[in-house]
Amino acid sequence: MAKPIILTADDEPQVLNAVERDLRNHYKGDYRIIKARSGAEALDALKRLKQRNEAVALFLVDQRMPEMTGTEFLTEAVGLYPDARKVLLTAYADTQAAIDSINTIGLDHYLMKPWDPPEQHLYPVLDDLLSTWWLSAPPPYDGIRVAGTLWSPASHDVKDFLSRNRIPYLWLDIEKSSEGMALIETIPPDERKLPVVFLPDGSVLVQPDLRMLAEKVGLRTQATMPFYDLIIIGGGPAGLGAAVYGASEGLRTLMIDKEATGGQAGTSSRIENYLGFPKGLSGAELADRATTQAIRLGAELLLARDVVKVRVEESNKYITLDDGTELGCKALVIASGVKVIRLSVPGVEGLEGAGIYYGAALTEAANYRDQHVFACGGANSAGQGAMFFSRYASKVTMLVRSESLEAGMSQYLVDQIRSTPNIEVLTGTEIVAVHGVNTLEAIDIRDRATGAVTTCPAAALFVFIGAKPHTEMVAGVVERNSAGFILTGQDLIRDGKKPLGWKLQRDPFPLETSAPGIFAAGDVRQGAVRRVASAVGEGAIAVSLVHQYLRTV
Ligand SMILES: Cc1cc2nc3c(=O)[nH]c(=O)nc-3n(C[C@H](O)[C@H](O)[C@H](O)COP(=O)(O)OP(=O)(O)OC[C@H]3O[C@@H](n4cnc5c(N)ncnc54)[C@H](O)[C@@H]3O)c2cc1C
């Protein structure tokens, strides 16, 4: 692929030459630097680049250009290259204009002139923006190609795996693409199974399993050592948090995920409530940043490997991978999260995160002030959610499949709900479809007794139909509650007594399970606050508790 372009514009020759010099010094190996002496000249250059289908990664333009300001140029440029990253060079007096353009044109950053030394003020900012640009950059044609059909679940799995691991590929639907069909026809008819993955080195994988695919695309699937200080099961926010802190604090750290890093958060299109990202960021971007950070700090990451068993031998812990390989460690953090049970009715796709939310989504509740919202589910979590939303919404309608609230909910909650005037409970009902163009607009509700379907306008739907923790691998090793969530810390102390089999004088540390030296962090833990920030925080806390534990053995 031709090198992507960094385009810079400034009407002051001295400044323009200085920017060009600094850009070339750092980026000329990977990018082509193009300079323009005015906004208009830059725009002409951009139009020619677009005609030749060249990739533009970043604009670095001065706000103060007499004929066309930097903001005016960027306003035009985003129409041609919406994904290119946008940076303004500003003087102190331009700050307000720059802040305004964050909202108007999605400006990514503004830099004060002068930017010396560039190693401190220029390159870190641009490096960061360019690395995120690569995530959304069009895939090179000489990269991985996946040929299959839209309706084949195996094709979906391969695409999902590649994109969740942020590996670019070109999708060829053989029902629509003649190139895809021609590629498939190179495979002998009796071996043709979809999807087929064509790799840049010329090798071909027919309906590959994820581990095979991971190995071929360069993800690490084998551990380099048999024994570590710390092993982390799960590479979601909690696992990544633990990996970053474990590795940075000198522990030989291995993190294992059966799919990709990022966990549930990695599937989110936009995380708005994570500290430090005022414009929000996609789950893929968050996962990518955290993964790079964990690797840079020295953590080893295994992907596409399932931990199927955990055992304890004296003070050591051993995990078994899906191929029977056993790896040992001094301390283990279980950060294997949950699988949220998704609503599966027509219309859901595209509305998740846009009116349909899983769990209490507390941050969303305030957005639905004085509106009519729905909560679906009949367990305590749904009841707690409804009570919470009733503080904001004009009306909360609970949709419960069973015939009574008491069937699945604690009596105290039932009583609270009954005495809250703006909560309505519709028992014996189920959702059969949802509607909306960009955001949820209405829900079809079926009366299970009569079969009658009513369409109700709805501003939001909060779904509480359960989440299943990934804890099968620790069954019989650590205490879990009836739903499978792992008990930690004070939850293990009952009537002042330590958990069964606990031989130590001390109580379990917070986040420690009923097996000393095995910790649980994030959504997998009983009572966890299901949020990215809390999962990351628990991962970090677990590592500090690992240090305390290691001092005792
Ligand atoms: C669509 C969606 C949007 C969300 N949006 C937000 C939001 O905007 N803000 C917010 O704060 N929270 C959000 N959340 C919640 C947030 O993502 C979770 O609370 C958070 O991801 C929990 O992190 P975790 O590391 O505990 O678990 P998870 O994210 O569930 O990660 C667990 C990881 O463990 C791996 N794993 C499981 N079992 C094994 C095994 N046996 N061997 C190896 N690996 C294993 C899984 O593959 C997974 O990658 C969202 C959740 C979803 C589903």
The ligand as an SDF file (V2000), in Angstrom:
LIG
                    3D

 53 58  0  0  0  0  0  0  0  0999 V2000
  -22.5300   -3.6810   24.5070 C   0  0  0  0  0  0  0  0  0  0  0  0
  -21.9890   -3.2440   25.8460 C   0  0  0  0  0  0  0  0  0  0  0  0
  -21.7520   -1.8940   26.0720 C   0  0  0  0  0  0  0  0  0  0  0  0
  -21.2560   -1.4650   27.2960 C   0  0  0  0  0  0  0  0  0  0  0  0
  -21.0430   -0.1370   27.4890 N   0  0  0  0  0  0  0  0  0  0  0  0
  -20.5000    0.3030   28.6280 C   0  0  0  0  0  0  0  0  0  0  0  0
  -20.2280    1.6880   28.8160 C   0  0  0  0  0  0  0  0  0  0  0  0
  -20.4820    2.5010   27.9400 O   0  0  0  0  0  0  0  0  0  0  0  0
  -19.6730    2.0720   29.9820 N   0  0  0  0  0  0  0  0  0  0  0  0
  -19.3780    1.1920   30.9840 C   0  0  0  0  0  0  0  0  0  0  0  0
  -18.8260    1.6010   32.0040 O   0  0  0  0  0  0  0  0  0  0  0  0
  -19.6470   -0.1300   30.8490 N   0  0  0  0  0  0  0  0  0  0  0  0
  -20.1890   -0.5960   29.6980 C   0  0  0  0  0  0  0  0  0  0  0  0
  -20.4740   -1.9230   29.5430 N   0  0  0  0  0  0  0  0  0  0  0  0
  -20.1460   -2.8450   30.6510 C   0  0  0  0  0  0  0  0  0  0  0  0
  -18.6380   -3.1750   30.6170 C   0  0  0  0  0  0  0  0  0  0  0  0
  -18.2400   -3.4810   29.3070 O   0  0  0  0  0  0  0  0  0  0  0  0
  -18.3280   -4.3480   31.5280 C   0  0  0  0  0  0  0  0  0  0  0  0
  -18.6810   -4.0170   32.8330 O   0  0  0  0  0  0  0  0  0  0  0  0
  -16.8200   -4.6870   31.4880 C   0  0  0  0  0  0  0  0  0  0  0  0
  -16.4140   -5.0650   30.1870 O   0  0  0  0  0  0  0  0  0  0  0  0
  -16.4900   -5.8250   32.4520 C   0  0  0  0  0  0  0  0  0  0  0  0
  -15.1450   -6.1250   32.3090 O   0  0  0  0  0  0  0  0  0  0  0  0
  -14.5340   -7.5350   32.7740 P   0  0  0  0  0  0  0  0  0  0  0  0
  -13.0930   -7.4760   32.4040 O   0  0  0  0  0  0  0  0  0  0  0  0
  -14.8990   -7.8040   34.1680 O   0  0  0  0  0  0  0  0  0  0  0  0
  -15.2780   -8.6460   31.9100 O   0  0  0  0  0  0  0  0  0  0  0  0
  -15.5210   -8.8280   30.3470 P   0  0  0  0  0  0  0  0  0  0  0  0
  -15.5220   -7.5300   29.6550 O   0  0  0  0  0  0  0  0  0  0  0  0
  -16.7200   -9.6870   30.2590 O   0  0  0  0  0  0  0  0  0  0  0  0
  -14.2370   -9.6340   29.8450 O   0  0  0  0  0  0  0  0  0  0  0  0
  -14.0290  -10.9660   30.1920 C   0  0  0  0  0  0  0  0  0  0  0  0
  -13.0770  -11.6120   29.1890 C   0  0  0  0  0  0  0  0  0  0  0  0
  -12.7560  -12.9160   29.6530 O   0  0  0  0  0  0  0  0  0  0  0  0
  -12.6720  -13.8060   28.5570 C   0  0  0  0  0  0  0  0  0  0  0  0
  -12.9060  -15.1670   29.0420 N   0  0  0  0  0  0  0  0  0  0  0  0
  -14.0470  -15.6590   29.5860 C   0  0  0  0  0  0  0  0  0  0  0  0
  -13.8790  -16.9450   29.9240 N   0  0  0  0  0  0  0  0  0  0  0  0
  -12.6060  -17.2620   29.5940 C   0  0  0  0  0  0  0  0  0  0  0  0
  -11.8430  -18.4750   29.6780 C   0  0  0  0  0  0  0  0  0  0  0  0
  -12.3620  -19.6000   30.1940 N   0  0  0  0  0  0  0  0  0  0  0  0
  -10.5690  -18.4730   29.2050 N   0  0  0  0  0  0  0  0  0  0  0  0
  -10.0420  -17.3410   28.6720 C   0  0  0  0  0  0  0  0  0  0  0  0
  -10.7280  -16.1870   28.5690 N   0  0  0  0  0  0  0  0  0  0  0  0
  -11.9760  -16.1430   29.0320 C   0  0  0  0  0  0  0  0  0  0  0  0
  -13.7570  -13.3130   27.6110 C   0  0  0  0  0  0  0  0  0  0  0  0
  -13.4770  -13.7130   26.2680 O   0  0  0  0  0  0  0  0  0  0  0  0
  -13.6890  -11.7940   27.7960 C   0  0  0  0  0  0  0  0  0  0  0  0
  -12.8370  -11.1950   26.8300 O   0  0  0  0  0  0  0  0  0  0  0  0
  -20.9710   -2.4080   28.3270 C   0  0  0  0  0  0  0  0  0  0  0  0
  -21.2120   -3.7670   28.1000 C   0  0  0  0  0  0  0  0  0  0  0  0
  -21.7130   -4.1940   26.8780 C   0  0  0  0  0  0  0  0  0  0  0  0
  -21.9540   -5.6610   26.6510 C   0  0  0  0  0  0  0  0  0  0  0  0
  1  2  1  0
  2  3  1  0
  2 52  2  0
  3  4  2  0
  4  5  1  0
  4 50  1  0
  5  6  2  0
  6  7  1  0
  6 13  1  0
  7  8  2  0
  7  9  1  0
  9 10  1  0
 10 11  2  0
 10 12  1  0
 12 13  2  0
 13 14  1  0
 14 15  1  0
 14 50  1  0
 15 16  1  0
 16 17  1  0
 16 18  1  0
 18 19  1  0
 18 20  1  0
 20 21  1  0
 20 22  1  0
 22 23  1  0
 23 24  1  0
 24 25  2  0
 24 26  1  0
 24 27  1  0
 27 28  1  0
 28 29  2  0
 28 30  1  0
 28 31  1  0
 31 32  1  0
 32 33  1  0
 33 34  1  0
 33 48  1  0
 34 35  1  0
 35 36  1  0
 35 46  1  0
 36 37  1  0
 36 45  1  0
 37 38  2  0
 38 39  1  0
 39 40  1  0
 39 45  2  0
 40 41  1  0
 40 42  2  0
 42 43  1  0
 43 44  2  0
 44 45  1  0
 46 47  1  0
 46 48  1  0
 48 49  1  0
 50 51  2  0
 51 52  1  0
 52 53  1  0
M  END
$$$$
